[in-house]
Amino acid sequence: MFKSFVINPPVFFGSVLIIAVFLAVGVIFPASAGSFFSALQSSILTSFGWLYLLSVGIFLVAVLLFCLGRYGRLKLGPDDSTPDFKFTSWIAMLFAAGMGIGLMFYAVGEPMTHFMAPPTAEPRTVEAMREAMSVTFFHWGIHAWGIYAVVGLSLAYFGYRYNLPLTIRSGLYPLLKERINGPIGHAVDIFAIVGTMFGIATSLGLGVSQINAGLNYLLGVPIGPMVQLPLIAAITALATVSVVTGLDKGVRILSETNLVVAILLMFFVLFVGPTADLFRDFVQNLGLYLDTLVLRTFNIYAYEPTPWVDGWTLFYWAWWISWSPFVGMFIARISRGRTVREFVTAVLFIPAGFTFFWMTVFGNTGIFIDTGVAAGELGNAIANDVSVGLFQFFTYLPFPAVTSTLAILLVAIFFITSSDSGSLVVDSIAAGGETATTTGQRVFWCVMEGVVAASLLLAGGLGALQSATIASALPFTFVMLALVWALFIGMRADLAQQDAHAVPAFAPAQPASGVTWQRRLGLMLRAPGQREVEQFLEKEVRPALAQVASELTQGGRPAEVMNEEGGAIALRAPADGMRDFVYGVSLASQPMPILAPLSGGKPELRYEARTYFSSGGKGYDIMGMHRDQIIADILVQFERYLHLTHSTESQILHAAPEHPSGT
C-alpha cells in the first residue's frame, strides 16, 4: 500500500503512532480526557515553565548576535548565490507569513482580557490599559519571530549552503555529522511533526470556535461541538482541495486573498474608529513594549506566582515553538541567496511591525469602545467567551453584518491556508525533505490535522488543545537549543574558511583543467539540454567520483558517492573535528539571453553540470570534461580542502582554545 508513497518510514509511522496515542486518550476516555490534559499541562508548566521562558530568551539573543556580528555576512546558499525572489516580493511573502488565525481570535480578545484582568495592575484603570497593550505586544512581537527565525535560519543555512535536505535534522549536521540519518535524526523529525500537528490543531480549534461564534451572531446558530465538528469537516475538505491543486495555485491564491481582506478590514476599523488616537496609541505602545522588553523576557513571576503567566506567556511560547517547523520551513524556502543579516532583520521586524499595528487598531479601539459607548458590556461579553469578542466589537461600528461576514470569511481562509500549508510542510518532513510527494500522502496529513483538532475539541475544548500544544513543544525546545549551537559551530567554521580563502598562497576554487577548445566552441554553439547533462553525470561524473572514493577509502579515509536532492551526485569523505570533504555536481540551469544569436528570439535554458563544495564556495560548470579531467579536478579541490581545513583549524584554536574546532 505504501510502496508508491515517498516517506521516511521511521519518521512517518513514529509520528503517526504518537499522535494516535494522544487521540486515543480523548476518544476512548472522553470523560476523563479533560482532567488528564489539564493535569499534564500543569505538571509540565510547573517543572519546565522556566525552561520555555529562558529558551525563548536564548533564541532571540542568538539570532540578534548572528545578525549583528560577522556571521551576518554569510549567505543562505553558496557564496555566489543570488536571491530567488526580488526584495519586494520576498518582503510581501514575509508580511503574509505574519498573519494567522490567532491574530483574528485575539485581536480584540487579548487586549480586552488583560485590560479587565491585568497581571499586576488594577483592573480597568489607565495602568491596566498600558499593561494590556504592553503584554499583547510582548506575546506577538519579536520573541515569536525569534523562535521562527531559529528554525528558518537553520533550514536555509544547512539546506542551501551544505546542500542537505530541508528537514529539521539537517540543522544538527555540525553536531551529529552522518548520524543525522540515524535514530537521533528520526526522533528530531518526529518531534517536529508532532509539535506542528498540535500547533496547527490549536489554531484550527480557535478558528472553528470563532466561526461558530460568528454564525451564532449572524444566523443564531447554536454554539457547541455539534456545529463545530461539521465546520471542521467542511473546511478541512476545502483545505484538501487546495492541497491537491498544489502550492503555486491553491495556497498562493488563498494566501493573497486573505492578506487583502485582512488589510481592508484593518483599515476599515482604523478609519471609522478613533483614527488620530490610534496613531498616538501606536507610538505609546511601542515605547511601553521596548521599555519592558528585557524584564518580561525573563519574568517568570517567581516571587509572586500567578496562573496568569501559565495561561498566557508560557502557552504562547509553547504554541510558537510547536509552529516553528511550519513557519520556519516557509520562510526558509523563500530566502535562498539572502545573507544572514538580511534574513534575521526582515524576519524579526517586518511581520512583528505589522502585527503591532494590527493589535493597536483592534485592541485600542476595543478599549476605547468599552470605556465609552459600550459601558463595560464589550468586556463582559469577552470575559464570558473570548471567541465572540470580535463580533461583539463590530456591533459598535458601522455595517456590523458586513464586517462580521468578512471576519468569518477571513477566519475560514486562514483555517484553510493553515491546514493546507501545514500539511505540505509535515509531508515534506515525513518524506525526508522530499517535496515531490504523492497527492495521497498530502491529503492524509491534511485530513489528520482536522481529525486531531476535532478529537481534542471533543476531549476538552480549547483547554485540551492548549495542553497538547504545551506537551508537544517540550521535546522540540531541546532540539531548537541544539539548532542554535549547531548554527554557531557551522557559521564559525565558515567564517574561518572564508578568512583562509583570503590567504594569497592558495587560489579560490576553479576547474583544474578545462575542455578542449573544440569542445568549448561546440558548447557555445549548442546549449546542452537537460537530458544531455543528466547522461554526462551518469557516464562521466559518477565513475570519476567512484574511483576517487575507492582510492580514498583504501588510503584510510572512508568516502562514498551519494545521490543528493535534485539529482545531484556527491563524493563525501567524513572528517572528525572539521567539515567533511564534499565534491558534488548538480544539474543547474540558467536562462540564455533572449537576443542571443542561437535563441531564435525566444528565451531558452542552458543546462550545466555545476560543482558545489562543503565550504559553500563558488561552483563552476564542468560539462564536457573527460573522466580523467574530472578526477584531476577532484584532486585539486581535495588538496585545496586540506589546506583550508588546516588553516581553519589553526585559526579557530588560536581564537578560542577552550572550544573544540568547528565542522
N, C-alpha and C positions, 0 to 999 in steps of 0.2 A: 504493500500500500504506500509506503513512504519512499520507495526506490526513486520515484521521479521528483521527490522533494529535494530541495537544496538546503540541507540542515547540517548543523554540527550536533550529532545525536546526544552526547552527554549534556550539552547546554540546553537543547530543546526539551528533552524528556525530563531533565533535572528541574528546570524552571516550571514546567507544567505540573510536575509532582508536588512541588512546594505550594504553588498556587492552589492546587486541588485540595491539599490538606487544610488550608485556610478556609476554602469554600465549604468543605465537608463539615467543619465546626458550625458554620452558620446554617447550613441546610439540614443537617442531621439533628443538631441540638439548638433549634431556633429559640427556645425558651431561655436557655442559659447562655446563649452566644453573646448577648449584650453585656452581661456581667463579666464574662470571660475576657472580652476585648477591652472592657473598662479596666479590669484588673491588670491586664497585660500592659496597657498604656501607663497606668500609674506606676507599675514596677519599673518599666524602662526609664521613665522620666525621673523617678526618684534616684535611680542608680546611675543614669547616664545623661541626665539633663545638662550637667556641667560640660560633658564631652561635646554635645551638639553646639553649645554656645562657644566654647573655646575653639572648636574645629572651624566654625564659620569665620571667626576672627582670624584664624591662621590662613584660611583660603583667601580672604580679602587682602591681607597684608602681603601674602605671597605673590598674587597676581600684580599688585601695585609695584612690588620690587622687580618683578620680571619686566614690567613696562618701563620703569624709570631708570633701571640700571643698564649695563652694557648688553644684557640679554635682549633688550628691546629692539636691537637692530637685526636680530636673526629673522630669517624668513620661514614661513609655514610652507615649506617646499624647498626644492633645490635653490642654490644661491642665484641662479639665473631665471627663476620662475617669475611670471607676471600674474597679476590677479585675474581670476576667471571672469569677474564682473567689474564693470566700471564703478567708480566710487559711489555715485548717486544711487545706482541700483542696489549695491551692497548695503548702503545705509537704509534704503527703503525696506529691504528684507529684514534687517536687524530691528527696524522700527515695528514691523509686523510681528516679529517674534516676541515683542514685549506685551502683546495683548493676549488675553485668555479669559476663560470663564470666571476666574477669580476676580478680575477687575470689574466685571458686571455684578457679581454676587456681593462683593464687599465695598463697592464704590461709595455707597451711602451707608451701608450697614456697619462697617467697621468704625468710621469716624463717629457716627452717632452712638454706637455701643460704648466706645471709650469716653465720649462726652458725658454719658449718663452713668458710667461706672469706670472711671479712670483708675489706673493702678495706684496712684498716690495722692492725687488732688481731691478736693471736694467736688462731688458730682454737680454738673450743670452750672459751673462757675466759669469765669473767664480763664482761670488757671486750668480748668478741665478742658476748655476749648483748645488751649495751647498744647496741652499734653496729648489730647486726642489726635491732633494733626501731626505732632512730632512722632508719636508712636506709629501712626499709619505710614508715614514716610519711611520710618526705620524698617518696618516689615516689608515694604515694597521697593526699597531703594537698592543701593549698590551692593549690599550684602547678598541679596538674592542673585544678582548678576555676577558677583564674585564667585558664587558656587557654580553657576553655569559656565563661567569663563575657565575654571579649572578643568572641567571635563572637555569643553570645546577646544581649549588650547592643547590639551594632551592628545586628543584625537587628531587634530590638524597637524600638530608638530610631528608626531611619530608616524602618522599615516602618510603624510605628504613628503616629509624630509627623510624618513627611514624606509619609505615605500612598504609599510606594513598595512595590514587590513584595518579598516575603520571600525575597530571594536575596542571595548574598554581595556581588554587585556594587553593590547599593543602599547598602552601607556606605561606599562610596567617593564617594558623591554630592557631598559638600563639596569634594572634590579634583578630580573629573572633570566634574561637572555632567551635562549631557545626553550626554557621551561615554561614560557607563556603558553606554549602549545600543549601543556600537560594539565594535570588535575587543578593546579592553582589557577591557571588561566581560565579553565572551565568554571571554577567557583566564582571568579570575578565577574564573568559574563552572566552567570546565573543571578548573582546579587543585583546586577544592573537591570536585568529583565524583570525580576520580581518587584524591585523598587519602582520601576517605571510603570508596571501594570497597576500597582496600588495607588501610585500618584495620579495616574490618569483616571482610575476609578473614582478617586476622591473628587476630581474636577467634574467628572460626569455626574456624580451624585449631587454636587452643588448645582450643576446646570439643570438637571431634571427637576430638582426641588424648586428652582426659580421659575422654570417654565410652568410647572404646576401652579405656583402662586399667581403667575400672570394670567393663566387661563381661568383661575378662580376669580380674579378681579374682573376680567373682561366678560366671561361667559357663565360664571357661577359654578364652574366645575369643582367638585369636591377635592380636598387635599388629602392625599394618602397613597399607600402602596398600590391600591387598585388602579389608580391613574398613572402613577409614576412608572410602574413596570411596563405597561404598554407604550409609554413615551420612550423609555429606554429602548424597547424593541424596535419602534418605528424609526428613531433617529439613528440607531445602530445599523439598520437596514440601509438608510441613506448614506451613512459613512462607508458601508461596504460597497455601494455603487461607486462612490468616489474613489475608493481604493482600487477597484477593478479598472477604472479609467486611467489610473496612473498619476504620478506626481505632477507631471507637466500640465495635465488637463484638469483633473478633479481638484487636487489640493491647491494648485495655483489659482484657479478661478475663484474657489471659495475663500481663500485667504485674502485675495484682493477685494472681494465683495465685503467681507466682514470688516476689513480695515476702513473702507469708505463709509460704511453705515455707522461704525463706531465714531469716527471723527465727526460726521454730520450730527450725530446725537449729542456729542460733547459740545460742539459749537452752538447747538440749539439751546442747551442749558446755560451756556456761558452768556449768550446774548439776551435771553429772556429773564435770566437771574440778575443778581446784583453785580453787573459786569465790572464796574470800577473797583468795587470792594474785593472781587475775586483776584484781580491782578495784584492788588495791595496785599491780600492774604497770601498769595503765592510767594511773594518776596519774603514775607514774615515766616512762612512755613519752612522755606529753605534755611533761613537763619536759625530757627529753632532746631531743625534737623542737624545742621552742622555743629551747633553748639553742644548737643548732647550725644554726638556720634560715638565718641570713644567710650563714654560711660555706659551707654546702652549696649555696646558691643559685648561687654564683659559683665553686665549686671544680671546676675542670677538670683537676686534678692535673697542672698544667703543669710543675712541678719534679720530680715523681716519676711520669712517665707510666705508666698501667696500663690494660690492656684491660678492667678491671672497669667503668670509667665508660662505655666504649663499649657494652658488653653490657647494662648496666642503665640508668643515668640517661639517657644520650642516646637509647637505644632508647625508653624510656618517654616522654621529651619529644616525640620524633617521633610516637609512637603517639597521644599525646593530641592533638597538633596535627592529625593526619590524622582523628581522631574528632571534632574540634571543630565542623565544619559540622553533623554529625548531632546531637550533644548540644545545640549552640547553637541549632539550629532548634527542638528540642523545648522547651527552657526559654524561648525567645522566644515561642512560640505560646501558652504558658500564663501569660505575665507581662504582658499588656497592662493598662495602668492603674496598674501599680506605679511607685513612684518609683525612681530610680537607686539611692538608698541602700538601700531595701528589697531590690531585686534583688541587688545585689552582696553585701550581708550574708548573705542567705539562701543564695545560690548558692555562696559561698565556704565557709561554715562548717557548714551543716546536713548536706549529703551527706558532707563530709570528716569531720565528727564521728562519723557512723555508721560510716564506713569505718575510722576509728581504733579504735573499739571492736571491730569485726569482726576486724581484724588482731590485736588484742591477744588476743581469745578463742581464735582458732585458732593464731596464731603462738606465743604464750607457752605455751599448752597443749602444742603440739608440742615446744618446747624442754624443757618440764617432763618430758614422756614420754621424750624421747630421752636426757636426762641421768639418768633414773631407771630405770623398768621396762624400757625398750627397750634400754638399754645401748649406744646408738650405732647400733642396727640401722635405726631410722627414718631417721636422717641418711644412712646408706649407701644406702638404697633411693632416697631423693630425689636423691642425688648421681648415681645411675645413670640416673634418669628422673624429672624433676620431675612429669610428668603422673600418676604413681602415688602421689604423696605423700599426697593427701587420703584415698585408700582404705587405704593402709598405716596412716595416722593413726587411722582408725576401728577398725582391728583391736585397738587398745589400749583402746577404750571399749566400754561395753555395747551390745548389739544391733548389731554391725557390719554384718550383712546388710541390716538395715532402713535404717540411716543411709547405707550405700553406695548402696542403691537410690534413696533420696531425693536423694542427691547427683547421681546420673546423671540423674534426672528434672529436677532443678533446672538442671543444665548444659544439658540439651536445651531447656528452656523459655527459658533465656537465649539459646541459639542461635536459636530461632525468633523471639523478640521482637527480637533484634538485627537479624536478616535482614529481617523484615517492616517494622520501623520505619525501618531504613536505606534500604530500597527506596522507601518513601514520601517520605523526605527527598530522596534522589537524584533521584527522579522529579520532585519539585517544582522543584528547581534546574534540571534539564534542560528543564523546561517554562516557564522564565522566571518562576517564582514562582507559577504556577497550581497550585491544589490539586484542582480538579475535572478530573482527567485520566482517561483510559480505563483500564479494568482491564487491558487487554493490555500497556500500557507499564509498569504497576506490576509485573506478573508478569515482564516482560522483565528489569527490574533485579533482581528477587528471584532469578531463575534465574542472572543474570550473577554475582551475589555467590557463589553456590555453585560456578559454573564457575571463577571466579578462585581461590577457596580450594582447590578440588581440583587445579587446574593447578599452583599454586605448591607444594602439598604433594608432588606428583609430581616437581616440578623440583628440590626441595632441602629439603623438610620445613619445619620451623618457621624454620630459618635463612633460607630464601628468602622466607618471609612477612615476617620482620623486615626483611630488606634492602629489599624492595619498599616497606614502610611508611616506612622512613627516606628512601628516594629520593623517594617521592611527597610527603612532608611538606616537603621543602626549598623548592619554589617557593611553597607556601602560607604558609610562615613570613614571607616578604616581604609577602604580601597582608595577613597579620594585623598586621604592623607599620604598614602603611598604614591599616588599620582603626582602630588606636589613635589615629593622628594625625588622621584624619577625625573621630573622635568628639570629640576635643579641640576642633577647629575648630567643629564643629556645636554643641556644648554651650556654648562660649564665646560664639558669636553669639546663642544662645537666651537666655543669661543677660543679655546686653547688651540684647536686645529686651525682656525682662521688666522690666529696670530702666527702659527707656524707657516702658513701659506705665505706670509709676508717676508719670510726669510729668503733673500735672493739666491741662496745656494741651491734652491730646488724650484723648478718651473711649475706652474699650475698644470692641471690635468689637460692633456691634449693627446691626440692619437699618436701612437708610437710610429706607425707607418701608414701611409695612405694608399689609395688605389692608384693604378697606373693612369697616365694622363688620358689614354684612350678610353678607359672605363669612366673616368670623371666626365669626359666630354659626352659619353653616352648617357650618363645620368642627368646631365644638364639638358640634353635634347629630348629626353623622355623621362618624365617624372615616374618613379616607381609606384606601383599600385599596392594596395593593402595585401593582396594575396602574394605578390612577389616578395614583400618584406617578410611575411609570415613563413614562406618557404626558406628564405635566407636564414631566419632564426633557427629553423629546424635542421637544415642541411649543413650550415657552416658554423653558426654560433654555438649551438648545443654541443656538438662534438668537440669544439675547441675548449669550451668550459669543462667538459667531462675529462679531457686529457689533463688539463692543469689540476683539476680537483684530485685526480688519481695520483699525480706526482706529489702534490702537497700532502696527501694522506700517507703515502709511502715514506715521505720525509719526516713524519712525526707530527704533522699539523693537519688534523682531520678537516676535511672540506667536503661539501656536497653541492650538487646542482639542483636547484629548486625551481618549480613553477610558481610564479607570483601573480598577483592580481593584474588583470588586464592583458593576460597573455605574455607577460614578461618572463624572462629566464635569468636566473642569477646564480653566480658562484658565491657561496658563503663559507667563510672559514672562521668559526667562532674563536674568540680570544678572551682569556681571563684578564680582568683589570683594565681593559681598553675596548674600544669599539671593534666589532667584527670587521674582517675584510670582506667587502662586497664589491663584486664586479657584475653589474646587471645590465641587460639590454632589453629595452621595451619597444613596442610598436608605438611610434609617435606620428603625429600628422600636423601640418600647418598649411594654411591657405596659400596658394600661389597668387601672385599679383594678377588682378583681373585683366590688366593690359599687357601681360606677358605675351611674347610673340607666339608661344605654343598653346595658349589657353583658349584661343578662338573667341575671346571676349567674354568667356564665361568663367566664374570662379571655380577652381579645382583644388583638390587637396594633394599635397605632396607628402608621401609617407616615408618615414625614416626608421632606421634601427638605432635608437638613441641610447647611449650608455648612461648609467647612474651609479653612484658610489655611496658608501656608508657615511661619508663626510658631508653629504648634501651639496657637494661642489658641482660645477657646471659639467654637463654631459656633452656629447658630440655624436655625430652620425658616423657609423662605421659600415653603412650599407655599401656592398661591393668589395669589401676586403676578403681575401682568401683566408683559409683556416690558419695557416702559419702566421699571417699578418695579425690575425685576431689574438693568437697565443702570444705573440710578441707584445701586443698592446696590453694584454692582461699582466704580463710580467713587469712591464714598465710601471703600471699602476700599482702592482704589489710592492715593488721597490719603493715607490713614492709613499705608499701606505706605511711601510716600515719606518721610513724617515719621519713622516708626520706623527705617527703614534709615539715614536721615541721622543720627539720634540714636545709633544703634548704632555706625555707622562712627566717629563722633566719640569715643564712649566707648572703643572698642577702641584707637583711635590714641593717645588720652591714656593708656590703661592700659598699652599695650605697643607703643611706637612702632617697635620693631625688628622686629615681626612684621607680615605682611600681614593685612588685615582678614578676618574670618570670612565664611562664606557667608550 
